[in-house]
Amino acid sequence: MAETRKGLILINTGAGKGKTTAAMGTALRAVGNGMRVLMLQFLKGSWHYGELEAARAFGDRFVMRQMGRGFVKIGGAETDPEDIRLVESAWEEARQAILSGEWDLVVLDEINYAISYGMLDPALVVETLKARPEMVHVILTGRNAHPSLIEIADTVTEMGNYPLDTRRLMCEDDLA
């Protein structure tokens, strides 16, 4: 049986922690395998994040760009037009990067938030993902992944905050 290889669409979503961290782990693995990685952070802005320094250590094999101003107002507050403009600009850069084939993996960090806040049309993202070069991988992170993205994804991982059930843990006595 012949092996079919293609770029994957991966989504890290859910209310739990670790969505960006999981994407970073996959990105580091990709760099270790000789791939070029671009990570665009849709909402993160001028704050200093440790992952920025880590990515810089890889030179042009792992490029990370903060495309926003930081946290955006939601829940009753009207979205600042400047934040919408920044998301639109980030999306245009992401779209070009995905379609260029220059990058093996493109991470769209926090894009799910931008979509769920109504700052970006999910149909534009779906259209680009379907048109990407065959071997380009894309990871989308953030809570509330849009159903149209979930539908075309190869893998969706939902991070959760689940209580640990100590009754189900095995100890050495259980293994004897």
N, C-alpha and C positions, 0 to 999 in steps of 0.2 A: 504494500500500500504506500503510495507516494505521500510525503509529508507536505502539507500546505502551510505556508507561512504568510502571515499578514500582520499588520499593525493592529493593536488592540485598543479598544475604548474601555477605560476603567473609571469607575465612579466610586469615590469615598464620600459617604454621606452619613446622616444620622446625628442624633443629639449628643453622642459621646465624644470624648476627646480622641485625638490621634489621626484625624483625617489628613492634615498636612504632613504630619510625621510619617505616616505610611507612604505618602507620595514621595517624600524625601528619601525614604529607604529604597523605594523602587528606582528613583532617579540615581542614587549612588550606585546601585547594582548595575544600572545601564551604563554609567560612566566607566565602571570597572570592566565592562565588557566592550569598551571601545566606542560606545555610542555618544552622540552629542545631545545634550539636554538643555532645553530652555524652560524656565519656570517663570511664569508671569503671575504676580500676586495682584489680583484685581482690586482689592480694597485696602490692603496694607500700604502704609505710607511712610512717613519720615522717621518713624521709630526705628531703633536699632534692634535687629533680631539676630540671634546667634547663627541662624541658618545662613544669613548673608555672608558672614565670615567663612563659614564652612564651604560654601559654594565657590567663593573667590579662590580658594586653595586649588581648585581644579582648572583655573584659567578659562580658556574659551570652550572647554569641553562641558562645562556646567555653568550656564549663565542664568542669573536670577535678577528679575527686575520688579521693583515695587511700583505699581501703576496708579495707586490711589493716594488719598490723603490720610487714611486711617479709618476709624470707625465712622459709619454713616448713620444719620438719624433715621429711625423707623418707628412704627407704632404711633400713628397719630400726627407725627411731625411730617411736614412736606419735605420730600427729598430735595436737597440742595442741587440746583442745576449744574453747579461745578462738579459735583460727584457723578452726575449722569454723564457729563461731557468726558470725564476721566474714564468712566467705564466704557463709553463708546470708543474712545481712543485706544484703550487697552484691548478691546475686542478687535479693532482693526489690525493692531499689531499681531494679535493671536491668530487671526484669520490668515494674514499674510505668511506668518511663520509656519502654520500647519500646511498650507497649500504649497509652500516653497520647496518642501522636501529637504531643506538644508538641515533640519533637526530630526533626529531619530525619535525623540520623545519630547512632547510639549506638555507641560503641567500647567493647567489653568486653575490656580489656587484661588479658592473662594468665589469662583464663577457662579456656583449654585446660589450663593447669597444674592449676587447681582441680578440673577434671573428672578429669584423669588421675591425680591424687592421691587420688581417691575422696571428695572433699569436697563435690561437687555432682553430682547425677544428670543425665546428659546428656538424658534424656527430658524433663525439665522445660524445658530450654533449647530443644529441638526444638519442643515444644508452643507455647511463647511465640513463637518465630520464625515458625511457621506461622500464628499468630493475629494477627500485628502488622498495623497499618494499612498499606494498599497502598504508600504512598510512603515508608515508614521504611526507611532503610538501616542495616545492622548490620555491624560488623567485629569478628571474634573473633581474638585473638592468643594465641600461646603454642605451645610444642612439643606434639607428640602429639595433634593434633586428633582428636576421637572420630569413628569412621566414620559414625555417624548424623548428625553435623553436616556432614561432608564430602558426604554423600549429598544434602543439601538446599541446599548452597551453590551460588551462581551462579559464583563464582570461588574457587579454592584456589591460593594461592601458597606454594610450599615454598622456604624460604630454606635454602641449603646452604653448606657450606664446601668448595668445590671448588678443587683446585689449578689454577693458571693454566698452560695448556699453551702455552709461548712459541713452539713450532713452528707453532702455528696462527695466531699473530698476523700481521697483514698490515703490511708497511712500505711506504714510498713506492715502492721498487723493484718490489714485487709489483703495484702499480697501473699501472705503465708498460706 
